[in-house]
Amino acid sequence: MKNLGLVVVACIAVVLGIWFSNDLLTPSEPQYARLYPEARPLSSVNLTNQNGETVNADWFKDQWTLTFVGYTFCPDICPTTLGELKGIYPQLQALQSEHPITILFMSVDPKRDTVPRLKEYIDFFNPEFFAATGEHKDLFPVVRSMGMMYSISDSTENDDYLVDHSASVVIVDPNGHVAGRFMPTVEPGKVSVSEGAQILADMPALIEGFKG
C-alpha cells in the first residue's frame, strides 16, 4: 500500500508538471489592445516621411509599427500621445522581439505640416520616431484602412484651424497588416489618449502571439 501511495503521488506530480508546463507555453492574451479577429491589410500607401523618403505599404513590413494620426499644431492629444510613447520607448526597445518596434506619427494636415516642419516636430520628442504625411487623396484611404478618421471643419484660410482626428494608437504587425488598436482612456479632466503603460503591458503578448 505504501508503494502504491508513492506511485499515485508521483503520477499526480507528473500530471501537474505537464499542466503547468503547457500553461507556461500558452501565449498570454493582451489585456488592453482591441484586436481584430483577423489582421487587415493596409490600403495603398503613398506618403513622405520627415526625411523626404517614401513610405509605402512595404515600409510597414518586418517591424511592429505603433502609429496614430494627428497634426503638429494639435494642442493636446498629439503632444500628449507622443509624450506617452517617448516615455515607454526605451522599454519597448528592450523587449525580446524578432522584429523591431517603430513609432509613426501620421500627419493629416499636409497644408501646414511640411517635411521640414515634421522633422523639427518629431525630433523634439525622439529622433528615432517617424513622421509622415501626404495629399488628402492618399491620406484618407490609409487612415480609413487603419480604422481611424479625421476631418477639417474649419476654413483652412484661417491659420489657426483645428483638425478633428482619432486618438487611438494603431498596431500594424510585421506582415504590414492592421492587427488592432489601443483605445484612448477617458477620464474627467484629462486628455483622452492611449496610455503608454497599457501599450507596454500588452506588447510582449502581441509579440509572442504573432504568427508570421
C-alpha positions in Angstrom: 0.0 0.0 0.0 2.9 2.3 0.8 4.4 1.8 -2.6 1.0 2.3 -4.3 0.7 5.6 -2.5 4.1 6.7 -3.7 3.1 5.8 -7.3 -0.1 7.8 -7.0 1.8 10.8 -5.7 4.4 10.5 -8.5 1.6 10.4 -11.1 -0.1 13.4 -9.7 3.2 15.3 -9.8 3.8 14.3 -13.4 0.3 15.5 -14.4 0.7 18.8 -12.6 4.1 19.3 -14.1 2.6 18.8 -17.6 -0.3 21.1 -16.8 2.0 23.9 -15.5 4.3 23.4 -18.4 1.5 23.8 -21.0 0.2 26.7 -19.2 3.5 28.5 -19.3 3.8 27.7 -23.1 0.4 29.2 -23.9 0.8 32.8 -25.1 -0.8 35.3 -22.7 -3.6 37.4 -24.0 -3.3 41.2 -24.4 -5.3 43.0 -21.7 -5.9 46.4 -23.3 -5.5 46.1 -27.1 -8.6 45.7 -29.1 -7.6 43.2 -31.8 -9.5 42.3 -35.0 -10.4 38.6 -35.4 -8.1 38.7 -38.4 -5.5 41.3 -39.2 -6.5 43.6 -42.0 -4.2 44.6 -44.9 -3.5 48.3 -45.4 -4.8 50.1 -48.4 -2.3 51.5 -50.9 0.2 53.8 -49.1 1.9 56.7 -50.7 3.3 59.1 -48.0 6.5 61.0 -47.4 8.4 61.0 -44.1 10.3 63.7 -42.3 13.5 62.8 -44.2 11.8 63.2 -47.6 11.7 59.4 -48.1 8.7 57.5 -49.5 6.6 55.5 -47.1 4.6 52.7 -48.9 2.9 49.5 -47.8 6.2 47.6 -47.8 7.7 50.1 -45.3 5.5 48.6 -42.6 6.7 45.0 -43.1 9.2 43.2 -40.9 8.6 45.5 -38.0 5.9 46.4 -35.4 4.5 49.9 -36.1 2.6 51.8 -33.4 1.0 54.6 -35.4 -1.5 57.3 -34.8 -2.9 60.3 -36.8 -2.8 63.9 -35.8 -1.0 67.2 -36.7 1.8 69.3 -35.4 -0.4 72.2 -34.4 -2.6 69.9 -32.3 -2.9 71.5 -28.8 -3.4 68.3 -26.7 -3.9 64.8 -28.0 -0.8 64.6 -30.2 1.8 66.0 -27.9 0.4 64.0 -25.0 0.4 60.8 -27.0 3.9 61.3 -28.3 5.0 62.0 -24.7 3.5 58.7 -23.6 5.3 56.9 -26.4 8.5 58.7 -25.7 8.3 57.6 -22.0 8.0 53.9 -22.8 10.2 53.8 -25.9 13.4 52.5 -24.1 11.4 49.7 -22.6 9.8 48.8 -25.9 13.3 48.6 -27.5 14.4 46.3 -24.7 11.6 43.7 -25.4 12.7 40.4 -26.8 11.4 40.6 -30.4 12.5 39.3 -33.8 11.0 42.4 -35.3 11.9 46.0 -34.2 9.2 48.3 -32.8 8.7 51.5 -34.6 6.7 54.7 -33.8 4.9 56.5 -36.7 3.1 59.8 -36.4 1.0 60.4 -39.4 0.0 64.0 -40.1 -3.4 64.6 -41.6 -2.6 68.3 -42.0 -0.4 68.4 -45.1 -1.0 72.1 -45.8 0.9 73.2 -42.7 2.9 70.1 -41.9 5.7 70.3 -44.5 8.6 67.9 -44.4 10.9 70.3 -42.5 8.1 71.0 -40.0 7.5 67.3 -39.4 11.2 66.7 -38.8 11.5 69.5 -36.3 8.4 68.4 -34.5 9.1 64.7 -34.3 12.8 65.2 -33.5 11.7 67.2 -30.4 10.2 64.0 -29.0 12.6 61.4 -30.3 14.8 61.5 -33.4 14.2 57.7 -33.8 10.4 58.2 -34.3 9.0 58.6 -37.8 6.5 61.2 -39.1 4.8 61.1 -42.5 2.1 62.9 -44.5 0.7 63.1 -48.0 -2.1 64.6 -50.0 -5.6 64.0 -48.7 -6.4 61.7 -51.6 -3.6 59.4 -50.3 -4.2 60.0 -46.6 -8.0 59.2 -46.5 -7.7 55.6 -47.7 -4.8 54.8 -45.3 -6.4 56.3 -42.3 -9.7 54.5 -43.1 -8.0 51.2 -43.5 -6.4 51.7 -40.1 -9.9 52.1 -38.6 -9.4 55.8 -37.9 -10.8 59.1 -39.2 -10.1 62.8 -39.4 -12.0 65.9 -40.6 -11.3 69.6 -41.1 -14.4 71.5 -40.4 -12.9 75.0 -40.2 -11.7 77.0 -43.1 -8.0 76.4 -43.8 -7.8 80.1 -44.8 -7.6 80.7 -41.1 -4.1 79.8 -39.9 -5.4 78.6 -36.6 -7.8 75.9 -37.9 -8.3 72.7 -35.9 -8.4 69.2 -37.2 -10.6 66.5 -35.6 -9.0 63.1 -35.5 -9.0 59.7 -33.8 -6.9 59.3 -30.7 -6.2 55.6 -30.9 -2.7 54.1 -31.4 -3.0 51.5 -34.2 -0.9 48.3 -34.2 0.5 47.3 -37.6 2.1 43.8 -37.4 5.3 42.7 -39.2 3.2 41.5 -42.1 2.1 45.1 -42.7 -1.4 44.3 -41.6 -3.6 46.2 -39.1 -3.9 43.9 -36.0 -5.9 46.2 -33.8 -5.5 49.4 -31.7 -5.2 50.8 -28.3 -8.2 53.0 -27.4 -7.8 56.2 -25.5 -8.6 56.2 -21.9 -11.4 58.6 -21.0 -11.1 60.3 -17.6 -12.8 63.6 -16.4 -10.3 66.5 -16.5 -7.7 64.6 -18.6 -6.8 64.5 -22.2 -8.1 61.2 -23.7 -5.1 59.4 -25.1 -3.8 55.8 -25.3 -1.8 55.1 -22.2 1.8 54.2 -22.5 1.6 51.8 -19.6 -1.1 49.8 -21.3 0.8 49.6 -24.6 3.9 48.5 -22.8 2.0 45.9 -20.8 0.5 44.3 -24.0 3.4 44.4 -26.5 5.1 41.2 -25.1 1.8 39.3 -25.6 1.4 40.7 -29.1 4.9 39.8 -30.0 4.6 36.3 -28.5 1.3 35.6 -30.2 2.3 36.8 -33.7 2.3 34.1 -36.3 4.1 35.3 -39.4 
